[in-house]
């Protein structure tokens, strides 16, 4: 079984500090987040940062999916999500 990356673990922990965001067990370089309004959040994040940076996975209710990147990029994404759900 592949080990999780230190950056994924760090980013997952940071995301868990945002009220209303609940990271779920995820595989690979992706993190699945349980949220109240996934389509709305994904649209706002993608408009602010880059198209496709956040997606709404099929077959998973009330969730969005983000790709774990480098620490600097992840921090920008973290701050954006935190602002948008505040």
Phi and psi in radians as a Rosetta constraint file:
Dihedral C 1 N 2 CA 2 C 2 CIRCULARHARMONIC -1.253 0.35
Dihedral N 2 CA 2 C 2 N 3 CIRCULARHARMONIC 2.473 0.35
Dihedral C 2 N 3 CA 3 C 3 CIRCULARHARMONIC -1.441 0.35
Dihedral N 3 CA 3 C 3 N 4 CIRCULARHARMONIC 2.575 0.35
Dihedral C 3 N 4 CA 4 C 4 CIRCULARHARMONIC -1.262 0.35
Dihedral N 4 CA 4 C 4 N 5 CIRCULARHARMONIC 2.652 0.35
Dihedral C 4 N 5 CA 5 C 5 CIRCULARHARMONIC -1.382 0.35
Dihedral N 5 CA 5 C 5 N 6 CIRCULARHARMONIC 2.637 0.35
Dihedral C 5 N 6 CA 6 C 6 CIRCULARHARMONIC -1.021 0.35
Dihedral N 6 CA 6 C 6 N 7 CIRCULARHARMONIC -0.635 0.35
Dihedral C 6 N 7 CA 7 C 7 CIRCULARHARMONIC -1.180 0.35
Dihedral N 7 CA 7 C 7 N 8 CIRCULARHARMONIC -0.687 0.35
Dihedral C 7 N 8 CA 8 C 8 CIRCULARHARMONIC -1.096 0.35
Dihedral N 8 CA 8 C 8 N 9 CIRCULARHARMONIC -0.774 0.35
Dihedral C 8 N 9 CA 9 C 9 CIRCULARHARMONIC -1.064 0.35
Dihedral N 9 CA 9 C 9 N 10 CIRCULARHARMONIC -0.766 0.35
Dihedral C 9 N 10 CA 10 C 10 CIRCULARHARMONIC -1.101 0.35
Dihedral N 10 CA 10 C 10 N 11 CIRCULARHARMONIC -0.837 0.35
Dihedral C 10 N 11 CA 11 C 11 CIRCULARHARMONIC -1.132 0.35
Dihedral N 11 CA 11 C 11 N 12 CIRCULARHARMONIC -0.744 0.35
Dihedral C 11 N 12 CA 12 C 12 CIRCULARHARMONIC -0.991 0.35
Dihedral N 12 CA 12 C 12 N 13 CIRCULARHARMONIC -0.808 0.35
Dihedral C 12 N 13 CA 13 C 13 CIRCULARHARMONIC -1.122 0.35
Dihedral N 13 CA 13 C 13 N 14 CIRCULARHARMONIC -0.702 0.35
Dihedral C 13 N 14 CA 14 C 14 CIRCULARHARMONIC -1.115 0.35
Dihedral N 14 CA 14 C 14 N 15 CIRCULARHARMONIC -0.791 0.35
Dihedral C 14 N 15 CA 15 C 15 CIRCULARHARMONIC -1.074 0.35
Dihedral N 15 CA 15 C 15 N 16 CIRCULARHARMONIC -0.599 0.35
Dihedral C 15 N 16 CA 16 C 16 CIRCULARHARMONIC -1.144 0.35
Dihedral N 16 CA 16 C 16 N 17 CIRCULARHARMONIC -0.263 0.35
Dihedral C 16 N 17 CA 17 C 17 CIRCULARHARMONIC -1.457 0.35
Dihedral N 17 CA 17 C 17 N 18 CIRCULARHARMONIC -0.153 0.35
Dihedral C 17 N 18 CA 18 C 18 CIRCULARHARMONIC -1.506 0.35
Dihedral N 18 CA 18 C 18 N 19 CIRCULARHARMONIC 2.087 0.35
Dihedral C 18 N 19 CA 19 C 19 CIRCULARHARMONIC -1.030 0.35
Dihedral N 19 CA 19 C 19 N 20 CIRCULARHARMONIC 2.323 0.35
Dihedral C 19 N 20 CA 20 C 20 CIRCULARHARMONIC 1.583 0.35
Dihedral N 20 CA 20 C 20 N 21 CIRCULARHARMONIC -0.094 0.35
Dihedral C 20 N 21 CA 21 C 21 CIRCULARHARMONIC -1.989 0.35
Dihedral N 21 CA 21 C 21 N 22 CIRCULARHARMONIC 2.225 0.35
Dihedral C 21 N 22 CA 22 C 22 CIRCULARHARMONIC -2.253 0.35
Dihedral N 22 CA 22 C 22 N 23 CIRCULARHARMONIC 1.708 0.35
Dihedral C 22 N 23 CA 23 C 23 CIRCULARHARMONIC -1.056 0.35
Dihedral N 23 CA 23 C 23 N 24 CIRCULARHARMONIC 2.440 0.35
Dihedral C 23 N 24 CA 24 C 24 CIRCULARHARMONIC -2.016 0.35
Dihedral N 24 CA 24 C 24 N 25 CIRCULARHARMONIC 2.763 0.35
Dihedral C 24 N 25 CA 25 C 25 CIRCULARHARMONIC -0.927 0.35
Dihedral N 25 CA 25 C 25 N 26 CIRCULARHARMONIC 2.288 0.35
Dihedral C 25 N 26 CA 26 C 26 CIRCULARHARMONIC -2.433 0.35
Dihedral N 26 CA 26 C 26 N 27 CIRCULARHARMONIC 2.722 0.35
Dihedral C 26 N 27 CA 27 C 27 CIRCULARHARMONIC -1.904 0.35
Dihedral N 27 CA 27 C 27 N 28 CIRCULARHARMONIC 2.765 0.35
Dihedral C 27 N 28 CA 28 C 28 CIRCULARHARMONIC 1.142 0.35
Dihedral N 28 CA 28 C 28 N 29 CIRCULARHARMONIC -2.579 0.35
Dihedral C 28 N 29 CA 29 C 29 CIRCULARHARMONIC -1.642 0.35
Dihedral N 29 CA 29 C 29 N 30 CIRCULARHARMONIC 0.495 0.35
Dihedral C 29 N 30 CA 30 C 30 CIRCULARHARMONIC -2.053 0.35
Dihedral N 30 CA 30 C 30 N 31 CIRCULARHARMONIC 2.625 0.35
Dihedral C 30 N 31 CA 31 C 31 CIRCULARHARMONIC -2.196 0.35
Dihedral N 31 CA 31 C 31 N 32 CIRCULARHARMONIC 2.260 0.35
Dihedral C 31 N 32 CA 32 C 32 CIRCULARHARMONIC -1.687 0.35
Dihedral N 32 CA 32 C 32 N 33 CIRCULARHARMONIC 2.285 0.35
Dihedral C 32 N 33 CA 33 C 33 CIRCULARHARMONIC -2.085 0.35
Dihedral N 33 CA 33 C 33 N 34 CIRCULARHARMONIC 2.208 0.35
Dihedral C 33 N 34 CA 34 C 34 CIRCULARHARMONIC -1.396 0.35
Dihedral N 34 CA 34 C 34 N 35 CIRCULARHARMONIC 2.200 0.35
Dihedral C 34 N 35 CA 35 C 35 CIRCULARHARMONIC -2.455 0.35
Dihedral N 35 CA 35 C 35 N 36 CIRCULARHARMONIC 2.851 0.35
Dihedral C 35 N 36 CA 36 C 36 CIRCULARHARMONIC -1.299 0.35
Dihedral N 36 CA 36 C 36 N 37 CIRCULARHARMONIC -0.783 0.35
Dihedral C 36 N 37 CA 37 C 37 CIRCULARHARMONIC -2.198 0.35
Dihedral N 37 CA 37 C 37 N 38 CIRCULARHARMONIC 1.341 0.35
Dihedral C 37 N 38 CA 38 C 38 CIRCULARHARMONIC -1.035 0.35
Dihedral N 38 CA 38 C 38 N 39 CIRCULARHARMONIC -0.776 0.35
Dihedral C 38 N 39 CA 39 C 39 CIRCULARHARMONIC -1.117 0.35
Dihedral N 39 CA 39 C 39 N 40 CIRCULARHARMONIC -0.717 0.35
Dihedral C 39 N 40 CA 40 C 40 CIRCULARHARMONIC -1.128 0.35
Dihedral N 40 CA 40 C 40 N 41 CIRCULARHARMONIC -0.828 0.35
Dihedral C 40 N 41 CA 41 C 41 CIRCULARHARMONIC -1.109 0.35
Dihedral N 41 CA 41 C 41 N 42 CIRCULARHARMONIC -0.792 0.35
Dihedral C 41 N 42 CA 42 C 42 CIRCULARHARMONIC -1.066 0.35
Dihedral N 42 CA 42 C 42 N 43 CIRCULARHARMONIC -0.748 0.35
Dihedral C 42 N 43 CA 43 C 43 CIRCULARHARMONIC -1.062 0.35
Dihedral N 43 CA 43 C 43 N 44 CIRCULARHARMONIC -0.792 0.35
Dihedral C 43 N 44 CA 44 C 44 CIRCULARHARMONIC -1.150 0.35
Dihedral N 44 CA 44 C 44 N 45 CIRCULARHARMONIC -0.776 0.35
Dihedral C 44 N 45 CA 45 C 45 CIRCULARHARMONIC -1.108 0.35
Dihedral N 45 CA 45 C 45 N 46 CIRCULARHARMONIC -0.792 0.35
Dihedral C 45 N 46 CA 46 C 46 CIRCULARHARMONIC -1.137 0.35
Dihedral N 46 CA 46 C 46 N 47 CIRCULARHARMONIC -0.628 0.35
Dihedral C 46 N 47 CA 47 C 47 CIRCULARHARMONIC -1.171 0.35
Dihedral N 47 CA 47 C 47 N 48 CIRCULARHARMONIC -0.711 0.35
Dihedral C 47 N 48 CA 48 C 48 CIRCULARHARMONIC -1.312 0.35
Dihedral N 48 CA 48 C 48 N 49 CIRCULARHARMONIC -0.695 0.35
Dihedral C 48 N 49 CA 49 C 49 CIRCULARHARMONIC -1.836 0.35
Dihedral N 49 CA 49 C 49 N 50 CIRCULARHARMONIC -1.138 0.35
Dihedral C 49 N 50 CA 50 C 50 CIRCULARHARMONIC -2.955 0.35
Dihedral N 50 CA 50 C 50 N 51 CIRCULARHARMONIC 2.458 0.35
Dihedral C 50 N 51 CA 51 C 51 CIRCULARHARMONIC -0.993 0.35
Dihedral N 51 CA 51 C 51 N 52 CIRCULARHARMONIC 2.321 0.35
Dihedral C 51 N 52 CA 52 C 52 CIRCULARHARMONIC 1.502 0.35
Dihedral N 52 CA 52 C 52 N 53 CIRCULARHARMONIC -0.015 0.35
Dihedral C 52 N 53 CA 53 C 53 CIRCULARHARMONIC -1.165 0.35
Dihedral N 53 CA 53 C 53 N 54 CIRCULARHARMONIC -0.481 0.35
Dihedral C 53 N 54 CA 54 C 54 CIRCULARHARMONIC -2.282 0.35
Dihedral N 54 CA 54 C 54 N 55 CIRCULARHARMONIC 2.367 0.35
Dihedral C 54 N 55 CA 55 C 55 CIRCULARHARMONIC -2.248 0.35
Dihedral N 55 CA 55 C 55 N 56 CIRCULARHARMONIC 2.822 0.35
Dihedral C 55 N 56 CA 56 C 56 CIRCULARHARMONIC -1.849 0.35
Dihedral N 56 CA 56 C 56 N 57 CIRCULARHARMONIC 1.910 0.35
Dihedral C 56 N 57 CA 57 C 57 CIRCULARHARMONIC -1.268 0.35
Dihedral N 57 CA 57 C 57 N 58 CIRCULARHARMONIC 2.516 0.35
Dihedral C 57 N 58 CA 58 C 58 CIRCULARHARMONIC -1.281 0.35
Dihedral N 58 CA 58 C 58 N 59 CIRCULARHARMONIC 2.527 0.35
Dihedral C 58 N 59 CA 59 C 59 CIRCULARHARMONIC 1.391 0.35
Dihedral N 59 CA 59 C 59 N 60 CIRCULARHARMONIC 0.081 0.35
Dihedral C 59 N 60 CA 60 C 60 CIRCULARHARMONIC -2.204 0.35
Dihedral N 60 CA 60 C 60 N 61 CIRCULARHARMONIC 1.912 0.35
Dihedral C 60 N 61 CA 61 C 61 CIRCULARHARMONIC -1.275 0.35
Dihedral N 61 CA 61 C 61 N 62 CIRCULARHARMONIC 2.484 0.35
Dihedral C 61 N 62 CA 62 C 62 CIRCULARHARMONIC 0.952 0.35
Dihedral N 62 CA 62 C 62 N 63 CIRCULARHARMONIC 0.869 0.35
Dihedral C 62 N 63 CA 63 C 63 CIRCULARHARMONIC -2.542 0.35
Dihedral N 63 CA 63 C 63 N 64 CIRCULARHARMONIC 2.662 0.35
Dihedral C 63 N 64 CA 64 C 64 CIRCULARHARMONIC -2.213 0.35
Dihedral N 64 CA 64 C 64 N 65 CIRCULARHARMONIC 2.859 0.35
Dihedral C 64 N 65 CA 65 C 65 CIRCULARHARMONIC -2.259 0.35
Dihedral N 65 CA 65 C 65 N 66 CIRCULARHARMONIC 2.364 0.35
Dihedral C 65 N 66 CA 66 C 66 CIRCULARHARMONIC -2.267 0.35
Dihedral N 66 CA 66 C 66 N 67 CIRCULARHARMONIC 2.642 0.35
Dihedral C 66 N 67 CA 67 C 67 CIRCULARHARMONIC -1.656 0.35
Dihedral N 67 CA 67 C 67 N 68 CIRCULARHARMONIC 2.320 0.35
Dihedral C 67 N 68 CA 68 C 68 CIRCULARHARMONIC -1.311 0.35
Dihedral N 68 CA 68 C 68 N 69 CIRCULARHARMONIC 2.236 0.35
Dihedral C 68 N 69 CA 69 C 69 CIRCULARHARMONIC -2.122 0.35
Dihedral N 69 CA 69 C 69 N 70 CIRCULARHARMONIC -2.601 0.35
Dihedral C 69 N 70 CA 70 C 70 CIRCULARHARMONIC -1.372 0.35
Dihedral N 70 CA 70 C 70 N 71 CIRCULARHARMONIC 2.785 0.35
Dihedral C 70 N 71 CA 71 C 71 CIRCULARHARMONIC -0.944 0.35
Dihedral N 71 CA 71 C 71 N 72 CIRCULARHARMONIC -0.716 0.35
Dihedral C 71 N 72 CA 72 C 72 CIRCULARHARMONIC -1.126 0.35
Dihedral N 72 CA 72 C 72 N 73 CIRCULARHARMONIC -0.812 0.35
Dihedral C 72 N 73 CA 73 C 73 CIRCULARHARMONIC -1.135 0.35
Dihedral N 73 CA 73 C 73 N 74 CIRCULARHARMONIC -0.722 0.35
Dihedral C 73 N 74 CA 74 C 74 CIRCULARHARMONIC -1.098 0.35
Dihedral N 74 CA 74 C 74 N 75 CIRCULARHARMONIC -0.642 0.35
Dihedral C 74 N 75 CA 75 C 75 CIRCULARHARMONIC -1.172 0.35
Dihedral N 75 CA 75 C 75 N 76 CIRCULARHARMONIC -0.673 0.35
Dihedral C 75 N 76 CA 76 C 76 CIRCULARHARMONIC -1.094 0.35
Dihedral N 76 CA 76 C 76 N 77 CIRCULARHARMONIC -0.773 0.35
Dihedral C 76 N 77 CA 77 C 77 CIRCULARHARMONIC -1.111 0.35
Dihedral N 77 CA 77 C 77 N 78 CIRCULARHARMONIC -0.769 0.35
Dihedral C 77 N 78 CA 78 C 78 CIRCULARHARMONIC -0.988 0.35
Dihedral N 78 CA 78 C 78 N 79 CIRCULARHARMONIC -0.872 0.35
Dihedral C 78 N 79 CA 79 C 79 CIRCULARHARMONIC -1.118 0.35
Dihedral N 79 CA 79 C 79 N 80 CIRCULARHARMONIC -0.658 0.35
Dihedral C 79 N 80 CA 80 C 80 CIRCULARHARMONIC -1.140 0.35
Dihedral N 80 CA 80 C 80 N 81 CIRCULARHARMONIC -0.820 0.35
Dihedral C 80 N 81 CA 81 C 81 CIRCULARHARMONIC -1.063 0.35
Dihedral N 81 CA 81 C 81 N 82 CIRCULARHARMONIC -0.789 0.35
Dihedral C 81 N 82 CA 82 C 82 CIRCULARHARMONIC -1.034 0.35
Dihedral N 82 CA 82 C 82 N 83 CIRCULARHARMONIC -0.758 0.35
Dihedral C 82 N 83 CA 83 C 83 CIRCULARHARMONIC -1.120 0.35
Dihedral N 83 CA 83 C 83 N 84 CIRCULARHARMONIC -0.734 0.35
Dihedral C 83 N 84 CA 84 C 84 CIRCULARHARMONIC -1.288 0.35
Dihedral N 84 CA 84 C 84 N 85 CIRCULARHARMONIC -0.441 0.35
Dihedral C 84 N 85 CA 85 C 85 CIRCULARHARMONIC -1.711 0.35
Dihedral N 85 CA 85 C 85 N 86 CIRCULARHARMONIC -0.090 0.35
